Amino acid sequence: MTNSAPPPDETKLGPDVIRAGVVVVLGTIMAILDTTIVAVALDTLAKDFHVSISTIQWVTTGYLLALAVVIPVTGWAVHRIGAKPLYITSLALFIAGSVLCGLAWSATSLIVFRILQGIGGGMILPVGQTIMARTAGPKKMGQVMGIIGVPTLLGPILGPVIGGAIVTNISWRWIFFVNVPIGIVALYLAVRFLKPSERDRTHRFDLLGFLFLSPGLALIVYGLSEVGNQGGFSSTSVRLSLGIGIVLTIAFVFRSLRAPEPLMDMRLFKNRTFSIASVCIFLTGATLYGTMFLLPLYYQVVRGESPWMAGLLMAPQGIGAALMMRKAGIWSDRYGARRVVPIGMAILALGTFAYTQVSGSTSYAFLASALFVRGIGLGLGMMPVFAASYRELSHEQIPRATTATNILRQVGGSLGVAIFAVVLQTQIALRLPTAGPGVLGEAGVAIPIDVVNKLAQAFATSFWWSFGTCVIAIIPALFLPAAPSLAPSLPMDEVSELDV
């Protein structure tokens, strides 16, 4: 009787995938953290540099604009330069930008250096996803996205906590310096462990598409960021920015459908699975970042908590997401995204619904439990959607798909923040007509109980919008692929575990 070797475990990730995952996660942690870590330091920065909050706000807006401009270039650059050299370059730019931000001597210099940092940060995530997709292959993308998706979800949550602790105990400059050792380690590991990447110098750079898309996205992000500063969409600068941005973006769509090598391939959306997954990604980005805008404001304005404590109170969401994300990837690979993602969106809606009932004295234990439930929903719903978007694409289409999904997530998040901000400001104006927009800056100040209750009602109404976004996201999720990516026979206890 001949002993035959057991079949390889198709669910295990090889050492090459694990090493690449470590490199990508380190880079992603830095880029994602810097989207939120600075938020708690803006007041300190304004005082140190003797400028207004509206001016220092560009420290955040400049970073987001740089992300919006550079993301569309990454698909072409991966082909032309190669994924490994491009990833190393993006890490180096981000590290250099971080050092310069920490050494900034004025608000203007800090804003300029944040833009440089954003150029590097904007490339880190999409190029990292491309590296992982090529290294692991489409059949294991669920597990891979589950690994590299952890910093994507934890970054916006941990950013305010880490930033608040640094500003309180050390100096705002260390918000940027903290990236340097992590970046150096990531840079060393990238040089050593990432495999040489493919290059294809026959690809042309779509300059006309770039001139349409990047300024279009930048103007949209700028317009949305100014909505909060201007108190709504009535401002001429907001309307002009959004109007021109939308026109340029529409022009790009027509250009992309006709160009032989478009910067962002709109023809990908002819693939039904990619289109459905893209809608889910957009809506998930809106509810993730939009709710992350509302949560710290509720804790600071209504409950009078410090920025550090407000960030800490949001930690249960990250814990729930981290506990569920890896399993969600495996389940999505084995059973199909349609059996996983709608459940995640429903759980996300359930956790969000609790916040539609908030008052000025709602139990923190109740709110923490609701956030933990939200985290489970995010863990189940977000990364399997990204994995599904790659499912039916060819090897050559992956870089372009990565560009598209990252743009959709950022635009969805920006739109969610803008809409929720307008709703919140409108609700506060209705309930407290004499308060003015400055009421949102009163964190940590004692507020009369009647005002607290009215503010809580304004936040509760705003959370209904987030709840509605979660419910809407269930609909496209029902049309995701039902077939599994992997086809190994599964023990009955594993099937039962999923059903439970």
N, C-alpha and C positions, 0 to 999 in steps of 0.2 A: 504494500500500500504506500503510495507516494505522498509525502507531506508537501502540500502546496502552501505557498506564502499567503498570508491573509491579504485581502484586497486593501489598498490604501484607503485611509480615511479621508474622503473627499471634503469633509467639513473642516479639517485642520489647515491652518495657514503655515506655509513653508517659512524657513528662516529668512529668505530674501524678502518676503512680504513683511515679516515682523520687523526686520531692520529698517526697511523703508518706512514702515509705519511709525517707528520711533522718531525718525528724522522729520517726517511730515507733521507729527503731533507737536513736537517742540516748536517748529516754526509757526504752526497754526495757533498755538497757545498765545504766542507773542502778538500776532496780528489781531486776533479776536479780542484779547484783553484790552488792547489799546483803543477799541471802539467805545468802551464804556469807562475805563479806569480813570480817565481824565475828568469825567463829569463832576465828581465830588470835589475837585480841586479848582474849579473855575473861579469861585469867589476868592480864594486865596491868591490865585494868579492875578485877578483884577486888582486886588489891593497892592500886591507886590510891584506890579508894573504901572499902577496909577492910571488904569483905563477902566472904561465901563464894561459891564457884563456883556452888552451887545457886541462890543469889540472883541473881548476875549473869547466869545462864543465861536469865533473863527478858528480857534485852536481845534475845536471838534469838527466844524464844518469844512475846514481846509483838508483835514484828514479824509473825510467822507468824499469830498470832491475828487481828491487824488485817487481814491479807490475806484470811483465811477469812471474816471478817465482811463485808467491803466488796465482795468479788467478786460475790455474788448480786444486789447492788443495781444493778450497772452496766448490765444489760440494760434495766431500766426507765428508768434515768437517761438512757441514750442516746436513747430515744424522747422523754422529757419535756424534757430540757435541750438535747439535740443533741450529736453526737459531738465536734465541734470545741470548743465551750465546756467540755464535760466533760473533755476531754483537757487543755486549758489549766489548768483548775482542779486536776486531779490533779497536773500538773507543779508548780504553785505550792505545793500542800500538801507535796509531796515535798521541794522545795527548802527550804521553811520548816522542815520537820522535820529536815532534814540540818543546817541552821545551828544549830538549837536543840540537837541531839544533840552537835555539836561544842563547844557552850558549856556542856554539862551540868556541874553542880556536885556531884551526888550520884548514887548508883545509882538512886534513885527517880525523880529528874528525867530521867535518861537513859532509863529504861524508858518513862516517859510520853511522851517525845519520839519514841522509837522507834515507839510505837503510832501517833502522828500521822503519822510518816513512812510507816508501813505502810498507813495509809488512802489516802494518795496513791499509793503504790506498787502497791497492790492494784488500783487502777483503770487504771493506765498500760497494762499489757499487754493486758487484754481490750478496752479502748476502742481501743487502737492496732490490734489485729487487726481490729476492726470497721471502722475507717477504711480499712485496706488492702483488706479484702474488698469494701467498697462502691466504692472507687476503681478497683480492678483488675477486678472482676467475677469470677464463679466459674470461668471458663475459664482464667484465668491465676493461680489461687490457688496452684498448685504452685510457680511461680517466686517469687511474692510471699512465701509462707511460707518458701521457701528463703533469702530475703534477711533477713527479720525474725527467722528462727529462729536465725541465727548467734549473737546475744547470748544467746538462750535456752539454747543448749548451752555457749557459751564462758563465760557468767557464773559458773556453779558451779565451773568449772575454773580460771578466772583469779582468782576472788575470793580464795582462800587465798594465792595468789602475791602479788597486789597488797597484800592486807592484811598479810601477813608482812613485805614490804619496807617498808611505811609504818611499822609498829610498830617495826621494827628500826632504821630510819634517821631517822625524824622524830618523830612522836607519834601516839598512837591517835586524837587528835581529827581528824587529817587523813583518817582513814578516812571521815568524814562530810563534811568540808569539800571533799573532792575532787569530790563530786557537784555542788557549787554552780556552777562555771563551765560544766560540761556541761549542767546544767539550765537555766541562763540562755540558752545558745545554743539549746537545744531549744525553750524557751518563745518566743524571738524568731521562730524559723523556723515554729513552729506558728501564731503569730498572723499571720505574713506569707503562708505558702504553703498552709495547709490551707483547703480550700473551705468556705464556710458549710454547715453541716450541717442536715439536716431535723429538724423538731420535730413531735411529735404529742401535743398536750396532752390528748387524749381518753383516753390510757392511765392506768389507776389503779394506785396503788402497793399491792401485796399485803402489807399490814401483818401479817396473821396468818401468811402464809407466811414472812415475814422473821423473825417471832418463833419460828418452828419451825426454819428452816434455818440462820440465822446463828449462834444460840447452839449449835445441834446440831453444826455444823461446828467451831465454836470449842472446844467441849468435847472433841470427838474429837481435834483437833490438840493440845489441852492434855494429854489423856490419853496420847496417843502420845509427846509430848515428855517426859512424866514417867516413861515406861517406863525410859528410860536412867538417869534420876536415882534411881529406886526399885529398879532391878535386876530388873525383870520386871513381870508383870501381877498379882502377888499383893497389891500395895498397895491399900488401900481407896480412896484418892483416885483411883488409876488406874482401878479397876473402876467406881467411881461415875461418874467423868467419861465414860468410854467408854459405860457403860450408858445414862446419861441422854442423851448425845449421839446414840447410835444410835436410841433411842426417839423423840427429837425429829425426827431425820432421816427415820425411817419415817413419822411423822405428817405431815411435809411432803410426802412422796411421795403419800400419799392426798389431801392438800389440793390438790396440784398437778394431780392427775388430774381434780379436780372444779371447781377455780376457773376463772372465765372469763378472767382475766388473771394467771396464776401468775407468781411471781417468777422461778422457774426452771422452764421448761416441760418437764415429764417426758414430754409427748406427743411431743416430738421423737424419743424412743426407739422410737416406732412405725415410724420410718423405718429400714429394715434397714441401709442403708449407714452412717447416723449411729451406730446402736447398735454395729455391728462396729468402726467407727473409734474409738468411745469406749472399748471394751474394750482396744484396742491402745494408746490414749493412757494409760489407767490403768496398764497393765503396763509401758509404756515409762517412765513417771514413776517407778514403783517401782524398776526396775532402774537408772535413771539416778541418782536421788538416794540410793537405798540403797547402791549401789556407791561413790558419791562420799563416803558416810559411812565405808565400810570402807577405801578406798584411803589417805587421809592417816593414818589410825590405823595401818595396816600399816607405812607408811614411818617413822612416828615411834616407834611402840612396839617393833616388831620390829627395824627397821633403825637406829634411833637418830638419824634425821634431824631437822633443825629444821623448824618449820612452813613457813618460806619454801622450803626445799629440797624438802619433801614436795609443796608446791603445784607447784613447778617440774617435778618428776618426773611429774606428771599432765598436763603440757602436750601430749604426743603425742596424747592423745585429742582435744583441741580442734583440733589441726592436722588430724587425719584427718577430723573432722566438717566443718571449714571447707572443706577441699578438695573434699568430695563433695556438700555440701548443695545448691549451686546446680544442679549437673547432675541431682541426684536430683529436684528440682522440675520441671525440664524433661522428664526421662524420664517422670515420673509423669503430667504433662499429656498427653504424646504417646502413651504406651503403656499407661496404666492403672496404678493403684496396686498391683494384684495381681501385676504383673510386677516391681515394684520393692521393695515393703515386705517380703515374705517373705525375699527375698535379704538385705536389710539386717538383719533379725532373726537370720538364720542366721549372718551375719558377726559380729554383736554377740555371739552365743552363743559363737562360736569364740574371739574375743578374750577373753571372760570365762573360758572354760575354762582358759586358760593360768594364771590366778590361782588356780584350784583346786589347782594343783600347787606353790604357793609353799613355800619353805623359809626358813630364816634367812640363806641366802647365795645366793639365786637371782640370776642375772645381771641387772643393771639394763638392759642392752641388750635382753635377752629380754623383760623386763617392759615396756619402752618400746615394743617392736615390738607386743606384745599390746595395749597401750593404743591404739596407732595403728590397729590392726585394729578395735578397739571403736569408735573414732571414725568410721571409715568406715561401720560398721554403723549407728551413730546417725544419721549424715548421710543415709544411704539410707532409713532407716526412720521417723524421727520426723516431719519436716515433711510428707512426702507423706501421712501419716496425717491430720494436721490438715487438709490440703487436701481429702482425700477426705470428711472429715466435713461439709464445706460443699457438696459436689457436687450434691446433690439438694434443697437447701433454697431457699426463696424469699428475696427481698430482706429481707422483714420478719422472717424467722426467724433471720437471721445474728446479730444481737446476742444473742438468747437462746441460740443454739448456742455462741457464744463464751464466754458465762458458764459453760455446762455443761462445756465441754472444759477450761477453765482450772481449775474446781473439781476435776474428775476428775484432772488432772495433779498438782495440789497434794496432794489426798488420797492418790493413789497413791504419790507421793513420800514423804509422811509415814508411810504404812503400811509402805512398803519400809524406811525408816530404822528404824522401831520393831521390825519383825520381825528384820531383820539384826542390830540391836543386842542383842536378846534371845538370838538364836542365838549371837552372839559371846560374850556374857557367860556363857551356859550352857557353851559349849565350854571357855572359860578356867577356869571353876569345876571342870569335870570333870578337866582336865589339871593344874591348879594349885589344888587345894582350899584351900591356906593363903594364897593370894595376895590374895584379896579384890578388890572392885571397883576399888580404887585403882590396880591395875596398869596401867590404861589411861592414867593420868596420868604415867607414868614416861618420857615421851619425852625423848630426849637423855641418859638415864642408862645407864651400862654395866650390862648384864644378863648373868648367867652363861649359857654356851652351851647348857646343857641346858634352861634356862628359855626361851631364845630359840627353840629348836626346838619346844618345846611350844606357845608362843604362835603360831608360824608355822602349826602344825597346826590350831590353833583358827581362825585366819583362813582357811586353806584350806577348812575345812569350811563356814565362813560364805559364802565365795565360791561354793560349790556352790548355795546358795539363789539367788544372783543368776543363775547359769547356768541354773537351772531356770526362773526367771521369763522369761528370754530365750527359752528353748525353748517355753514355753507361749504366748508372744506370737506365735510363728510360726503357730499354729493359726487364730486369728481373722483374721490377715493374709491367709490363703489364700482368704478369702471376701470380700475387698474388691473393688470394681468392676474388671472386666477391661477394659472399654471405655475408650479414651482420652478426655480432656476436649477435646482439639483434634483437628482432622481434616485438617491440611495434608498434602500428599504429601511424603514424606521421601526424601532421597537414600539409596541403598543403603548408602553408607559409614556413614551415621549409624545405620542399623539394625544394621549389622555391629558398630559400636562398642558398642551396647547389649548385643548378644548376647555379645560378648567379655567 
